[in-house]
Amino acid sequence: MSTAINKAIGALNSLRVGELGRILVRLGEVQGTLENIGEPGLLDALEQAREAISKGDLPIFRKHVQHVVSRLGHLR
């Protein structure tokens, strides 16, 4: 499980402003990891990040992404 969490953290930390499609793909990858490890609260935060980036609200997007990264760090 630690490897999957490390991959999820790496994927989220590597997100930068860029092509929206690529960001959404990365979020989808992390979503799969969160589903596999059974973290519904983090899935909600990730969905809020997805909604924020779709609306162009970068500060809220980063806030939710950093929340997920922080919580994943505690699960390692």
PDB file with one MODEL, atoms N, CA, C and O in Angstrom:
MODEL        1
ATOM      1  N   MET A   1       0.819  -1.187   0.000  1.00  0.00           N
ATOM      2  CA  MET A   1       0.000   0.000   0.000  1.00  0.00           C
ATOM      3  C   MET A   1       0.867   1.256   0.000  1.00  0.00           C
ATOM      4  O   MET A   1       0.496   2.254  -0.619  1.00  0.00           O
ATOM      5  N   SER A   2       2.010   1.229   0.679  1.00  0.00           N
ATOM      6  CA  SER A   2       2.883   2.384   0.761  1.00  0.00           C
ATOM      7  C   SER A   2       3.359   2.830  -0.616  1.00  0.00           C
ATOM      8  O   SER A   2       3.484   4.028  -0.868  1.00  0.00           O
ATOM      9  N   THR A   3       3.624   1.883  -1.507  1.00  0.00           N
ATOM     10  CA  THR A   3       4.055   2.229  -2.867  1.00  0.00           C
ATOM     11  C   THR A   3       2.960   2.968  -3.612  1.00  0.00           C
ATOM     12  O   THR A   3       3.235   3.946  -4.307  1.00  0.00           O
ATOM     13  N   ALA A   4       1.721   2.514  -3.477  1.00  0.00           N
ATOM     14  CA  ALA A   4       0.597   3.176  -4.141  1.00  0.00           C
ATOM     15  C   ALA A   4       0.418   4.588  -3.591  1.00  0.00           C
ATOM     16  O   ALA A   4       0.152   5.521  -4.348  1.00  0.00           O
ATOM     17  N   ILE A   5       0.563   4.742  -2.294  1.00  0.00           N
ATOM     18  CA  ILE A   5       0.428   6.066  -1.685  1.00  0.00           C
ATOM     19  C   ILE A   5       1.557   6.974  -2.165  1.00  0.00           C
ATOM     20  O   ILE A   5       1.317   8.135  -2.499  1.00  0.00           O
ATOM     21  N   ASN A   6       2.772   6.462  -2.202  1.00  0.00           N
ATOM     22  CA  ASN A   6       3.901   7.265  -2.688  1.00  0.00           C
ATOM     23  C   ASN A   6       3.690   7.704  -4.126  1.00  0.00           C
ATOM     24  O   ASN A   6       4.013   8.838  -4.479  1.00  0.00           O
ATOM     25  N   LYS A   7       3.149   6.817  -4.967  1.00  0.00           N
ATOM     26  CA  LYS A   7       2.859   7.169  -6.362  1.00  0.00           C
ATOM     27  C   LYS A   7       1.792   8.264  -6.425  1.00  0.00           C
ATOM     28  O   LYS A   7       1.904   9.199  -7.217  1.00  0.00           O
ATOM     29  N   ALA A   8       0.760   8.145  -5.589  1.00  0.00           N
ATOM     30  CA  ALA A   8      -0.311   9.148  -5.574  1.00  0.00           C
ATOM     31  C   ALA A   8       0.233  10.507  -5.144  1.00  0.00           C
ATOM     32  O   ALA A   8      -0.092  11.530  -5.746  1.00  0.00           O
ATOM     33  N   ILE A   9       1.057  10.515  -4.108  1.00  0.00           N
ATOM     34  CA  ILE A   9       1.655  11.772  -3.644  1.00  0.00           C
ATOM     35  C   ILE A   9       2.530  12.370  -4.744  1.00  0.00           C
ATOM     36  O   ILE A   9       2.469  13.573  -5.001  1.00  0.00           O
ATOM     37  N   GLY A  10       3.334  11.544  -5.388  1.00  0.00           N
ATOM     38  CA  GLY A  10       4.185  12.027  -6.473  1.00  0.00           C
ATOM     39  C   GLY A  10       3.384  12.612  -7.626  1.00  0.00           C
ATOM     40  O   GLY A  10       3.747  13.648  -8.182  1.00  0.00           O
ATOM     41  N   ALA A  11       2.289  11.943  -7.982  1.00  0.00           N
ATOM     42  CA  ALA A  11       1.446  12.435  -9.077  1.00  0.00           C
ATOM     43  C   ALA A  11       0.828  13.779  -8.724  1.00  0.00           C
ATOM     44  O   ALA A  11       0.786  14.683  -9.558  1.00  0.00           O
ATOM     45  N   LEU A  12       0.350  13.913  -7.498  1.00  0.00           N
ATOM     46  CA  LEU A  12      -0.268  15.179  -7.086  1.00  0.00           C
ATOM     47  C   LEU A  12       0.766  16.286  -6.957  1.00  0.00           C
ATOM     48  O   LEU A  12       0.504  17.422  -7.353  1.00  0.00           O
ATOM     49  N   ASN A  13       1.926  15.978  -6.414  1.00  0.00           N
ATOM     50  CA  ASN A  13       2.957  16.999  -6.263  1.00  0.00           C
ATOM     51  C   ASN A  13       3.538  17.454  -7.593  1.00  0.00           C
ATOM     52  O   ASN A  13       4.090  18.551  -7.677  1.00  0.00           O
ATOM     53  N   SER A  14       3.425  16.636  -8.634  1.00  0.00           N
ATOM     54  CA  SER A  14       3.985  17.010  -9.929  1.00  0.00           C
ATOM     55  C   SER A  14       3.004  17.801 -10.789  1.00  0.00           C
ATOM     56  O   SER A  14       3.350  18.222 -11.893  1.00  0.00           O
ATOM     57  N   LEU A  15       1.790  18.005 -10.296  1.00  0.00           N
ATOM     58  CA  LEU A  15       0.817  18.780 -11.066  1.00  0.00           C
ATOM     59  C   LEU A  15       1.260  20.233 -11.135  1.00  0.00           C
ATOM     60  O   LEU A  15       1.622  20.837 -10.126  1.00  0.00           O
ATOM     61  N   ARG A  16       1.227  20.765 -12.301  1.00  0.00           N
ATOM     62  CA  ARG A  16       1.560  22.162 -12.541  1.00  0.00           C
ATOM     63  C   ARG A  16       0.492  22.728 -13.467  1.00  0.00           C
ATOM     64  O   ARG A  16      -0.269  21.993 -14.096  1.00  0.00           O
ATOM     65  N   VAL A  17       0.460  24.029 -13.529  1.00  0.00           N
ATOM     66  CA  VAL A  17      -0.459  24.651 -14.471  1.00  0.00           C
ATOM     67  C   VAL A  17      -0.038  24.208 -15.860  1.00  0.00           C
ATOM     68  O   VAL A  17       1.134  24.307 -16.223  1.00  0.00           O
ATOM     69  N   GLY A  18      -0.969  23.734 -16.614  1.00  0.00           N
ATOM     70  CA  GLY A  18      -0.662  23.246 -17.947  1.00  0.00           C
ATOM     71  C   GLY A  18      -1.924  22.765 -18.617  1.00  0.00           C
ATOM     72  O   GLY A  18      -3.009  23.306 -18.405  1.00  0.00           O
ATOM     73  N   GLU A  19      -1.771  21.770 -19.406  1.00  0.00           N
ATOM     74  CA  GLU A  19      -2.880  21.219 -20.158  1.00  0.00           C
ATOM     75  C   GLU A  19      -3.900  20.594 -19.199  1.00  0.00           C
ATOM     76  O   GLU A  19      -3.566  19.704 -18.418  1.00  0.00           O
ATOM     77  N   LEU A  20      -5.119  21.061 -19.268  1.00  0.00           N
ATOM     78  CA  LEU A  20      -6.177  20.601 -18.380  1.00  0.00           C
ATOM     79  C   LEU A  20      -6.402  19.096 -18.518  1.00  0.00           C
ATOM     80  O   LEU A  20      -6.629  18.410 -17.522  1.00  0.00           O
ATOM     81  N   GLY A  21      -6.341  18.593 -19.716  1.00  0.00           N
ATOM     82  CA  GLY A  21      -6.555  17.171 -19.934  1.00  0.00           C
ATOM     83  C   GLY A  21      -5.548  16.310 -19.181  1.00  0.00           C
ATOM     84  O   GLY A  21      -5.902  15.278 -18.612  1.00  0.00           O
ATOM     85  N   ARG A  22      -4.297  16.743 -19.184  1.00  0.00           N
ATOM     86  CA  ARG A  22      -3.254  16.002 -18.483  1.00  0.00           C
ATOM     87  C   ARG A  22      -3.470  16.031 -16.972  1.00  0.00           C
ATOM     88  O   ARG A  22      -3.266  15.026 -16.291  1.00  0.00           O
ATOM     89  N   ILE A  23      -3.877  17.168 -16.460  1.00  0.00           N
ATOM     90  CA  ILE A  23      -4.163  17.292 -15.029  1.00  0.00           C
ATOM     91  C   ILE A  23      -5.311  16.378 -14.648  1.00  0.00           C
ATOM     92  O   ILE A  23      -5.250  15.705 -13.619  1.00  0.00           O
ATOM     93  N   LEU A  24      -6.356  16.343 -15.463  1.00  0.00           N
ATOM     94  CA  LEU A  24      -7.507  15.495 -15.162  1.00  0.00           C
ATOM     95  C   LEU A  24      -7.148  14.012 -15.218  1.00  0.00           C
ATOM     96  O   LEU A  24      -7.678  13.214 -14.445  1.00  0.00           O
ATOM     97  N   VAL A  25      -6.252  13.643 -16.127  1.00  0.00           N
ATOM     98  CA  VAL A  25      -5.790  12.245 -16.187  1.00  0.00           C
ATOM     99  C   VAL A  25      -5.059  11.883 -14.904  1.00  0.00           C
ATOM    100  O   VAL A  25      -5.292  10.815 -14.336  1.00  0.00           O
ATOM    101  N   ARG A  26      -4.176  12.766 -14.442  1.00  0.00           N
ATOM    102  CA  ARG A  26      -3.440  12.500 -13.200  1.00  0.00           C
ATOM    103  C   ARG A  26      -4.405  12.386 -12.018  1.00  0.00           C
ATOM    104  O   ARG A  26      -4.251  11.508 -11.169  1.00  0.00           O
ATOM    105  N   LEU A  27      -5.391  13.269 -11.969  1.00  0.00           N
ATOM    106  CA  LEU A  27      -6.368  13.191 -10.886  1.00  0.00           C
ATOM    107  C   LEU A  27      -7.131  11.868 -10.944  1.00  0.00           C
ATOM    108  O   LEU A  27      -7.451  11.287  -9.906  1.00  0.00           O
ATOM    109  N   GLY A  28      -7.420  11.399 -12.144  1.00  0.00           N
ATOM    110  CA  GLY A  28      -8.089  10.110 -12.304  1.00  0.00           C
ATOM    111  C   GLY A  28      -7.237   8.958 -11.806  1.00  0.00           C
ATOM    112  O   GLY A  28      -7.752   8.015 -11.206  1.00  0.00           O
ATOM    113  N   GLU A  29      -5.938   9.030 -12.050  1.00  0.00           N
ATOM    114  CA  GLU A  29      -5.027   7.990 -11.558  1.00  0.00           C
ATOM    115  C   GLU A  29      -5.031   7.951 -10.036  1.00  0.00           C
ATOM    116  O   GLU A  29      -5.091   6.880  -9.432  1.00  0.00           O
ATOM    117  N   VAL A  30      -4.969   9.119  -9.432  1.00  0.00           N
ATOM    118  CA  VAL A  30      -4.962   9.201  -7.973  1.00  0.00           C
ATOM    119  C   VAL A  30      -6.320   8.741  -7.420  1.00  0.00           C
ATOM    120  O   VAL A  30      -6.384   8.111  -6.365  1.00  0.00           O
ATOM    121  N   GLN A  31      -7.382   9.057  -8.128  1.00  0.00           N
ATOM    122  CA  GLN A  31      -8.710   8.614  -7.696  1.00  0.00           C
ATOM    123  C   GLN A  31      -8.745   7.095  -7.587  1.00  0.00           C
ATOM    124  O   GLN A  31      -9.277   6.553  -6.618  1.00  0.00           O
ATOM    125  N   GLY A  32      -8.188   6.417  -8.561  1.00  0.00           N
ATOM    126  CA  GLY A  32      -8.139   4.962  -8.524  1.00  0.00           C
ATOM    127  C   GLY A  32      -7.380   4.448  -7.313  1.00  0.00           C
ATOM    128  O   GLY A  32      -7.791   3.473  -6.684  1.00  0.00           O
ATOM    129  N   THR A  33      -6.271   5.102  -6.986  1.00  0.00           N
ATOM    130  CA  THR A  33      -5.492   4.714  -5.810  1.00  0.00           C
ATOM    131  C   THR A  33      -6.313   4.913  -4.542  1.00  0.00           C
ATOM    132  O   THR A  33      -6.333   4.047  -3.668  1.00  0.00           O
ATOM    133  N   LEU A  34      -6.987   6.047  -4.444  1.00  0.00           N
ATOM    134  CA  LEU A  34      -7.786   6.324  -3.245  1.00  0.00           C
ATOM    135  C   LEU A  34      -8.944   5.340  -3.105  1.00  0.00           C
ATOM    136  O   LEU A  34      -9.305   4.956  -1.993  1.00  0.00           O
ATOM    137  N   GLU A  35      -9.519   4.938  -4.219  1.00  0.00           N
ATOM    138  CA  GLU A  35     -10.581   3.930  -4.172  1.00  0.00           C
ATOM    139  C   GLU A  35     -10.024   2.600  -3.678  1.00  0.00           C
ATOM    140  O   GLU A  35     -10.666   1.905  -2.891  1.00  0.00           O
ATOM    141  N   ASN A  36      -8.818   2.247  -4.149  1.00  0.00           N
ATOM    142  CA  ASN A  36      -8.203   0.980  -3.760  1.00  0.00           C
ATOM    143  C   ASN A  36      -7.834   0.928  -2.288  1.00  0.00           C
ATOM    144  O   ASN A  36      -7.926  -0.129  -1.663  1.00  0.00           O
ATOM    145  N   ILE A  37      -7.418   2.057  -1.726  1.00  0.00           N
ATOM    146  CA  ILE A  37      -7.028   2.049  -0.317  1.00  0.00           C
ATOM    147  C   ILE A  37      -8.183   2.418   0.607  1.00  0.00           C
ATOM    148  O   ILE A  37      -8.023   2.432   1.827  1.00  0.00           O
ATOM    149  N   GLY A  38      -9.343   2.715   0.030  1.00  0.00           N
ATOM    150  CA  GLY A  38     -10.538   2.964   0.827  1.00  0.00           C
ATOM    151  C   GLY A  38     -10.500   4.265   1.607  1.00  0.00           C
ATOM    152  O   GLY A  38     -10.631   4.261   2.831  1.00  0.00           O
ATOM    153  N   GLU A  39     -10.323   5.368   0.915  1.00  0.00           N
ATOM    154  CA  GLU A  39     -10.289   6.683   1.553  1.00  0.00           C
ATOM    155  C   GLU A  39     -11.378   7.596   0.970  1.00  0.00           C
ATOM    156  O   GLU A  39     -11.080   8.457   0.143  1.00  0.00           O
ATOM    157  N   PRO A  40     -12.640   7.413   1.394  1.00  0.00           N
ATOM    158  CA  PRO A  40     -13.734   8.209   0.822  1.00  0.00           C
ATOM    159  C   PRO A  40     -13.616   9.708   1.102  1.00  0.00           C
ATOM    160  O   PRO A  40     -14.012  10.518   0.264  1.00  0.00           O
ATOM    161  N   GLY A  41     -13.083  10.087   2.251  1.00  0.00           N
ATOM    162  CA  GLY A  41     -12.917  11.509   2.549  1.00  0.00           C
ATOM    163  C   GLY A  41     -11.947  12.176   1.602  1.00  0.00           C
ATOM    164  O   GLY A  41     -12.149  13.316   1.185  1.00  0.00           O
ATOM    165  N   LEU A  42     -10.895  11.457   1.267  1.00  0.00           N
ATOM    166  CA  LEU A  42      -9.915  12.003   0.330  1.00  0.00           C
ATOM    167  C   LEU A  42     -10.460  12.013  -1.092  1.00  0.00           C
ATOM    168  O   LEU A  42     -10.111  12.876  -1.897  1.00  0.00           O
ATOM    169  N   LEU A  43     -11.313  11.050  -1.390  1.00  0.00           N
ATOM    170  CA  LEU A  43     -11.972  11.053  -2.704  1.00  0.00           C
ATOM    171  C   LEU A  43     -12.826  12.309  -2.861  1.00  0.00           C
ATOM    172  O   LEU A  43     -12.864  12.911  -3.934  1.00  0.00           O
ATOM    173  N   ASP A  44     -13.511  12.702  -1.783  1.00  0.00           N
ATOM    174  CA  ASP A  44     -14.324  13.927  -1.828  1.00  0.00           C
ATOM    175  C   ASP A  44     -13.450  15.154  -2.078  1.00  0.00           C
ATOM    176  O   ASP A  44     -13.789  16.013  -2.892  1.00  0.00           O
ATOM    177  N   ALA A  45     -12.326  15.228  -1.372  1.00  0.00           N
ATOM    178  CA  ALA A  45     -11.417  16.363  -1.550  1.00  0.00           C
ATOM    179  C   ALA A  45     -10.857  16.391  -2.970  1.00  0.00           C
ATOM    180  O   ALA A  45     -10.707  17.459  -3.563  1.00  0.00           O
ATOM    181  N   LEU A  46     -10.550  15.218  -3.509  1.00  0.00           N
ATOM    182  CA  LEU A  46     -10.037  15.145  -4.875  1.00  0.00           C
ATOM    183  C   LEU A  46     -11.099  15.585  -5.879  1.00  0.00           C
ATOM    184  O   LEU A  46     -10.784  16.250  -6.865  1.00  0.00           O
ATOM    185  N   GLU A  47     -12.342  15.219  -5.634  1.00  0.00           N
ATOM    186  CA  GLU A  47     -13.432  15.647  -6.516  1.00  0.00           C
ATOM    187  C   GLU A  47     -13.613  17.161  -6.444  1.00  0.00           C
ATOM    188  O   GLU A  47     -13.886  17.803  -7.459  1.00  0.00           O
ATOM    189  N   GLN A  48     -13.463  17.726  -5.267  1.00  0.00           N
ATOM    190  CA  GLN A  48     -13.552  19.188  -5.131  1.00  0.00           C
ATOM    191  C   GLN A  48     -12.407  19.864  -5.880  1.00  0.00           C
ATOM    192  O   GLN A  48     -12.585  20.935  -6.459  1.00  0.00           O
ATOM    193  N   ALA A  49     -11.236  19.237  -5.867  1.00  0.00           N
ATOM    194  CA  ALA A  49     -10.102  19.768  -6.641  1.00  0.00           C
ATOM    195  C   ALA A  49     -10.420  19.721  -8.132  1.00  0.00           C
ATOM    196  O   ALA A  49     -10.139  20.668  -8.867  1.00  0.00           O
ATOM    197  N   ARG A  50     -11.011  18.607  -8.570  1.00  0.00           N
ATOM    198  CA  ARG A  50     -11.374  18.462  -9.986  1.00  0.00           C
ATOM    199  C   ARG A  50     -12.382  19.542 -10.395  1.00  0.00           C
ATOM    200  O   ARG A  50     -12.254  20.143 -11.462  1.00  0.00           O
ATOM    201  N   GLU A  51     -13.370  19.783  -9.555  1.00  0.00           N
ATOM    202  CA  GLU A  51     -14.367  20.816  -9.849  1.00  0.00           C
ATOM    203  C   GLU A  51     -13.718  22.195  -9.900  1.00  0.00           C
ATOM    204  O   GLU A  51     -14.032  23.001 -10.775  1.00  0.00           O
ATOM    205  N   ALA A  52     -12.816  22.464  -8.965  1.00  0.00           N
ATOM    206  CA  ALA A  52     -12.163  23.776  -8.910  1.00  0.00           C
ATOM    207  C   ALA A  52     -11.329  24.025 -10.162  1.00  0.00           C
ATOM    208  O   ALA A  52     -11.389  25.108 -10.744  1.00  0.00           O
ATOM    209  N   ILE A  53     -10.545  23.020 -10.582  1.00  0.00           N
ATOM    210  CA  ILE A  53      -9.698  23.230 -11.762  1.00  0.00           C
ATOM    211  C   ILE A  53     -10.556  23.361 -13.022  1.00  0.00           C
ATOM    212  O   ILE A  53     -10.198  24.087 -13.949  1.00  0.00           O
ATOM    213  N   SER A  54     -11.676  22.664 -13.050  1.00  0.00           N
ATOM    214  CA  SER A  54     -12.578  22.777 -14.206  1.00  0.00           C
ATOM    215  C   SER A  54     -13.174  24.176 -14.306  1.00  0.00           C
ATOM    216  O   SER A  54     -13.486  24.646 -15.400  1.00  0.00           O
ATOM    217  N   LYS A  55     -13.332  24.843 -13.157  1.00  0.00           N
ATOM    218  CA  LYS A  55     -13.857  26.209 -13.121  1.00  0.00           C
ATOM    219  C   LYS A  55     -12.758  27.251 -13.236  1.00  0.00           C
ATOM    220  O   LYS A  55     -13.039  28.446 -13.323  1.00  0.00           O
ATOM    221  N   GLY A  56     -11.509  26.805 -13.238  1.00  0.00           N
ATOM    222  CA  GLY A  56     -10.388  27.731 -13.328  1.00  0.00           C
ATOM    223  C   GLY A  56     -10.005  28.356 -11.995  1.00  0.00           C
ATOM    224  O   GLY A  56      -9.297  29.362 -11.971  1.00  0.00           O
ATOM    225  N   ASP A  57     -10.455  27.785 -10.892  1.00  0.00           N
ATOM    226  CA  ASP A  57     -10.163  28.311  -9.561  1.00  0.00           C
ATOM    227  C   ASP A  57      -8.893  27.640  -9.027  1.00  0.00           C
ATOM    228  O   ASP A  57      -8.961  26.677  -8.263  1.00  0.00           O
ATOM    229  N   LEU A  58      -7.753  28.155  -9.436  1.00  0.00           N
ATOM    230  CA  LEU A  58      -6.473  27.541  -9.110  1.00  0.00           C
ATOM    231  C   LEU A  58      -6.167  27.530  -7.612  1.00  0.00           C
ATOM    232  O   LEU A  58      -5.678  26.516  -7.114  1.00  0.00           O
ATOM    233  N   PRO A  59      -6.430  28.605  -6.871  1.00  0.00           N
ATOM    234  CA  PRO A  59      -6.132  28.552  -5.436  1.00  0.00           C
ATOM    235  C   PRO A  59      -6.910  27.449  -4.692  1.00  0.00           C
ATOM    236  O   PRO A  59      -6.347  26.765  -3.838  1.00  0.00           O
ATOM    237  N   ILE A  60      -8.173  27.281  -5.010  1.00  0.00           N
ATOM    238  CA  ILE A  60      -8.977  26.237  -4.365  1.00  0.00           C
ATOM    239  C   ILE A  60      -8.505  24.857  -4.824  1.00  0.00           C
ATOM    240  O   ILE A  60      -8.458  23.918  -4.030  1.00  0.00           O
ATOM    241  N   PHE A  61      -8.162  24.741  -6.081  1.00  0.00           N
ATOM    242  CA  PHE A  61      -7.616  23.485  -6.597  1.00  0.00           C
ATOM    243  C   PHE A  61      -6.377  23.083  -5.802  1.00  0.00           C
ATOM    244  O   PHE A  61      -6.293  21.955  -5.317  1.00  0.00           O
ATOM    245  N   ARG A  62      -5.417  23.994  -5.664  1.00  0.00           N
ATOM    246  CA  ARG A  62      -4.180  23.690  -4.943  1.00  0.00           C
ATOM    247  C   ARG A  62      -4.470  23.363  -3.478  1.00  0.00           C
ATOM    248  O   ARG A  62      -3.835  22.482  -2.899  1.00  0.00           O
ATOM    249  N   LYS A  63      -5.416  24.064  -2.889  1.00  0.00           N
ATOM    250  CA  LYS A  63      -5.771  23.815  -1.486  1.00  0.00           C
ATOM    251  C   LYS A  63      -6.221  22.366  -1.297  1.00  0.00           C
ATOM    252  O   LYS A  63      -5.765  21.685  -0.379  1.00  0.00           O
ATOM    253  N   HIS A  64      -7.108  21.903  -2.161  1.00  0.00           N
ATOM    254  CA  HIS A  64      -7.629  20.540  -2.044  1.00  0.00           C
ATOM    255  C   HIS A  64      -6.544  19.502  -2.369  1.00  0.00           C
ATOM    256  O   HIS A  64      -6.459  18.465  -1.711  1.00  0.00           O
ATOM    257  N   VAL A  65      -5.735  19.777  -3.361  1.00  0.00           N
ATOM    258  CA  VAL A  65      -4.652  18.857  -3.711  1.00  0.00           C
ATOM    259  C   VAL A  65      -3.675  18.743  -2.542  1.00  0.00           C
ATOM    260  O   VAL A  65      -3.266  17.639  -2.181  1.00  0.00           O
ATOM    261  N   GLN A  66      -3.303  19.869  -1.953  1.00  0.00           N
ATOM    262  CA  GLN A  66      -2.367  19.827  -0.836  1.00  0.00           C
ATOM    263  C   GLN A  66      -2.965  19.108   0.378  1.00  0.00           C
ATOM    264  O   GLN A  66      -2.246  18.447   1.128  1.00  0.00           O
ATOM    265  N   HIS A  67      -4.271  19.240   0.566  1.00  0.00           N
ATOM    266  CA  HIS A  67      -4.943  18.508   1.652  1.00  0.00           C
ATOM    267  C   HIS A  67      -4.802  16.997   1.430  1.00  0.00           C
ATOM    268  O   HIS A  67      -4.476  16.255   2.356  1.00  0.00           O
ATOM    269  N   VAL A  68      -5.047  16.555   0.206  1.00  0.00           N
ATOM    270  CA  VAL A  68      -4.943  15.129  -0.108  1.00  0.00           C
ATOM    271  C   VAL A  68      -3.505  14.654   0.079  1.00  0.00           C
ATOM    272  O   VAL A  68      -3.275  13.587   0.648  1.00  0.00           O
ATOM    273  N   VAL A  69      -2.543  15.432  -0.392  1.00  0.00           N
ATOM    274  CA  VAL A  69      -1.133  15.051  -0.251  1.00  0.00           C
ATOM    275  C   VAL A  69      -0.766  14.938   1.227  1.00  0.00           C
ATOM    276  O   VAL A  69      -0.102  13.986   1.638  1.00  0.00           O
ATOM    277  N   SER A  70      -1.193  15.890   2.003  1.00  0.00           N
ATOM    278  CA  SER A  70      -0.887  15.884   3.436  1.00  0.00           C
ATOM    279  C   SER A  70      -1.463  14.644   4.123  1.00  0.00           C
ATOM    280  O   SER A  70      -0.772  13.968   4.886  1.00  0.00           O
ATOM    281  N   ARG A  71      -2.727  14.357   3.846  1.00  0.00           N
ATOM    282  CA  ARG A  71      -3.370  13.191   4.466  1.00  0.00           C
ATOM    283  C   ARG A  71      -2.733  11.889   3.995  1.00  0.00           C
ATOM    284  O   ARG A  71      -2.579  10.958   4.786  1.00  0.00           O
ATOM    285  N   LEU A  72      -2.361  11.812   2.718  1.00  0.00           N
ATOM    286  CA  LEU A  72      -1.687  10.622   2.220  1.00  0.00           C
ATOM    287  C   LEU A  72      -0.331  10.436   2.910  1.00  0.00           C
ATOM    288  O   LEU A  72       0.081   9.313   3.200  1.00  0.00           O
ATOM    289  N   GLY A  73       0.344  11.539   3.162  1.00  0.00           N
ATOM    290  CA  GLY A  73       1.615  11.466   3.864  1.00  0.00           C
ATOM    291  C   GLY A  73       1.478  10.845   5.242  1.00  0.00           C
ATOM    292  O   GLY A  73       2.382  10.151   5.707  1.00  0.00           O
ATOM    293  N   HIS A  74       0.362  11.089   5.889  1.00  0.00           N
ATOM    294  CA  HIS A  74       0.106  10.495   7.202  1.00  0.00           C
ATOM    295  C   HIS A  74      -0.232   9.017   7.120  1.00  0.00           C
ATOM    296  O   HIS A  74      -0.064   8.282   8.093  1.00  0.00           O
ATOM    297  N   LEU A  75      -0.707   8.581   5.967  1.00  0.00           N
ATOM    298  CA  LEU A  75      -1.071   7.175   5.792  1.00  0.00           C
ATOM    299  C   LEU A  75       0.121   6.293   5.464  1.00  0.00           C
ATOM    300  O   LEU A  75       0.045   5.071   5.599  1.00  0.00           O
ATOM    301  N   ARG A  76       1.219   6.895   5.037  1.00  0.00           N
ATOM    302  CA  ARG A  76       2.400   6.111   4.659  1.00  0.00           C
ATOM    303  C   ARG A  76       2.836   5.284   5.782  1.00  0.00           C
ATOM    304  O   ARG A  76       3.817   4.550   5.663  1.00  0.00           O
TER     305      ARG A  76
ENDMDL
END
